[in-house]
Amino acid sequence: MDSNLFEAVGEVLYGADLEEKLVATERLYRQWRANELVVESVVAPRAVGQAGHPQRPELVPPRQLKRRRLGSPKGHASMLHAIAHIEFNAINLALDAVYRFREMPQPYYDDWLRIADEERYHFQLVQGRLNKLGYAYGDFPAHNGLWEVAQQSADDLLLRMGLVPRILEARGLDVNPGIMEKLEAIGDEESVALLKVILRDEVGHVKAGTVWFRYLCEQRGVESEATFEQIVRDHARAMIRGPFYKPGRLEAGFSAREMALLEALEQERHGAERKLPER
C-alpha cells in the first residue's frame, strides 16, 4: 500500500537521531522515485517549530562561536564542521519545503525531495572527511540561523523560495571558491574535491529555487525581479555580502537586474562602513 508523502516526510523532518535521519532521507527519495508515495494532504502540517536535530552540536547564538585559524588542526576541523552543519540544516530545509507546502505541482516535489537527498549526500561526504581528521559532527558548537529563516518563511512559499535558495544557498555559492582556496593553501586536496561536488550541486539547488520563485510570482501576478528586490530589502539586507560568484549565480538563473541589485547593495554596505566613526 502506498504511503502518504507528507506524513512520510514529516516523520523524517522531525526525526532527531542523526544516522536514522540520513538513512530515512535516502529511503524517502527512493520511495518517491518508485511512485510509492501519494500526494494527498490528510492532516495539516504541524505548527513550525524546531526541526529534528541531534543533541549535539550545541546550538548557540552566532556571536558565541569562536573564530579559529584554519592552519591549526582544530581550526581546520572547525571549518569543515561548519560546512557539515550547513548541509545538515539544508536537509531539513528541503524536507520542510515539501512538508509545509502542499498544493504545488508534482515537479516541485521532484525537485525538493531530490535536493534533500543530495544535501544528505553532501553531509555524509563532509562527515566522512571530519572523521578522517579525528573529529565528528557535534564536536563544535553551531548556530541555528538557517532554520530560523525557515521559521520566518513558514507561511509563505514565495518568501521561502526567495530567502532560502536564492539568498542563503546562493551565499554558499559565493563563499565556496574562497574556502577551496584556503583549503588548497594548507594542502587539503581531499576536502577541495568534496567542495567541488557540493558547489556543482548547489548551483542546481539555487536554480530550482529560481524556477519555483518565478512560478509563484507568475501565479500571483507579480513581477519577479521587483518582488525579489522587495524581499531582499525587507528581510535580508544584512545577508547580502560580496564578492559574488557570478558564473554560478548566472547559471542558477539570476538575471542581470538582480545581479546589479546585489552589487549595488554591496557598494552601499561598503560606503556605510567607510562612514563609521573611528573608535
N, C-alpha and C positions, 0 to 999 in steps of 0.2 A: 504493500500500500504506500502511495506517495505521501511524503510529509509536507507540512505547511512551511513555505520558505521563511516567513517572518518569525515563526516560532523557533525554527531551527537556527536562524541567525541570532535571535535573542539569546538562546542558550550559550552560543559561542561568545557573543559580545560580553555577556555578564559573567562568564566563567573566569575564575581568578587563578587557577592552577596553571602555571606557565606552560609546561610541557603538554598538558592536556589541551590547552587553548591552541597551541601550534598544530597539533595533530588534528584537532577538530576543524580548524580553519582550512587545512588542506582537504580534509574529507568533505567539507561543505561544498567547496568548489567542484570537487569530483562528482558529488551528487547532483549539483546543478547542471553540469555538462551532460550527465546521463539522464536528464529530464526526470529526476526522482523527487523534485521539489515543486510544489504547486503555489502559484502566486495568488493567494487568497487571504485577505485580512479578516480573520475571525475574532481577534482580540486586539483592542487598541494597544499601541506601544506604551510601555511604562513611562512614567514621567522621567525626563532626563535627569540622571544623577551621575555618580561615578561609574564608569565602565569597569569591567572586571580587570583587576590588576593584582599581581603577586604582592606578598607582604614586603618584599624588597625589590627594587630600591626604595629607600625612604624618600617621600616626596616633600620638598621644601620650597620656599619662595626662591626665585632666581637669584636674588641678591645674596643668598646664603651659600651659593655654590662657589667652591674655591677655584681660582684660576691656577692651573699647573702648567709648567713648561713641558712642551712636547718632547724635549730632549731627555727627560728623565723617564725611567720605566713606568712610574706611576702616572706621569703626565701623558705618556703615550697611551696607556690603557684607559685613562680617563677620557681622552678624546674619542676613542673607539666606543667606550661605554655610552657616551652622549649620543653617538650615531645609532647605536643599538636601541637606545631609549626612544629616539625619534621613530625608528622603524616599528617598534612595538606599538607606540601610540598610533601610528599610521594604520596598523591592522584594525584597531578599534574604530578609528575614524571611518575607514572604508566600510566596515560592518555596520556601523551606525547609519551611514548613508543609505544602506539597504533597509535596515530595520525600521527606521523612523519615517521614511518617505514611501508611501505605499500605493501611489496612484501614477506611477511612471511606466513608460513602455518597457517591454522586455529587454531591449538593448541596454537600457540604463542598468538593469540588474546584472546583465552580462559583464558590463564594464566594472562595476564596483565589487562584484564577487571575485573577478579575475584580479583586480587590484589588491584586494585583501590578501589573496593567496600570494601574489608577488611580494607584498610587504612582509608576509610571513617568511618567504624565502630569503629576502634581504636580511631580516632579523637573524635568521639562522646562520647566514654567511658571516655576519659580524660577530655573533655569539661564538661561533667556532674559532674565529681569529682571536677573540678575547681569551678563550680557553687556552689556546696555544701559548699565549703570553702569561699564563698563570693566573688569570682573573676570570670572574663570572659576572653575568648580568645581575645587578643588585649590589655589587661591591662598592659602588659610589652612589651618593645621593643624586636625585634628579628633580626636575620641576614638572609641573602638571599643566603648563601653559597651552599645549596643543589641545588637550581635552577641554580646557576651559573655553576655547574658541568653539568647540563642538557644542558645548552647553549654550553659549551665546547665540548660536545659529540653529538651535534645535527646532524652532517653529517656522523656519523659512528656508526652503531648499535653495532658492536663488541666492540668498545670503550665504548659505553653506558653500555652494559652489564657488562663489566669489571669494570667500575668505580662506577656505581650506586649500583646495588645489591651486587656485590662481594667485594666492598671496603667500600662504605658509609653505606649501610644497614648491612653489616657484622660487621662493627664497632658498630652498635647498639646492635648486639648480645653480643659483648664483654662487653659493659658498663651496660647492663640491670641488671645482677645479683648484681653488686655493688650498683646500685641505689636502688634495692629492699632491700638490707641490710640496707642502710641508712634510708629508709622509715620504715622498721621494728623497727629500733632503736628508732624512735620517736612515735611508736605505730600506724602508719597509715597502718593498715592491708587492708583497702579497696583499697588503691592505689596499694599495693603489689599484690592483686588479679588481678587487671587490667593489671599490667605489666606482670604477668604470661601468660595471654591470648595473649598479644602482642608478647611476646618472642616466644611462640609456633607458632604463625602465621608467624612471621618474619623469622624463620628458613625456612619455606616453600617458602617465597619470595626470600630469598637468593638462595635456591635450584633451583628455576625457573631461576634465573639469571645464575647459573652454567650450567643448561641444555642448555639454548639458547646461552650462550657464547661458549660452546663446539660445538654446532651445527654449529655456524657461522665459528668457526675455521676449522671444517671439510669441510664446503662448500668452504672455501678459500684455503684449502690445507696447513694450518699452524698447528704447534704443540701447543696444548692449554696451557700446563704448561709454556713453554718458552714464549708464547705470553702474558700470564698473568704477568709473571715476567717483561717483557719489558714495559707493561702498568704501572705497579707499579713504576718502576724506572723512566720512562719518565714523568708520570703525577701525581703520588700520593704518592711519597716517604714521604712527610710530614704528610700524613694521616695515616700512619702505626704506631700504638702505642699499646703496650700491656698493661696489660695482655690480652691474647686471650681466649675467651670462646670456648675451643677446642671441647667439645661434640657437641655444636650447629653448629660449623663450619664443623665438620666432617659429621654430619647429612645433612648439606646443600651442601655436595659434594666436599669440599676442599680436595685435595689429600695430602699425606704425604709430597711430594716435595713442594707443595705450602705452607703448614704449616711451613716447615723448612725454606723456604724463608722469611716468615713473622717474624719468631723468630730470624733469622739472622739479619734482618734489625732492629729489636728492640734492639738487642745486639749492633749493630753499633751505634744506636742513644744514648744508654747509654754510650758507650765509648766516643763518641764525646762530650757529656755533661760533662763527668769527666775531659776532657782535656781543657774545657773552663777556661780561667784565672779568678781568683777571682777578684771581683770588690772592 
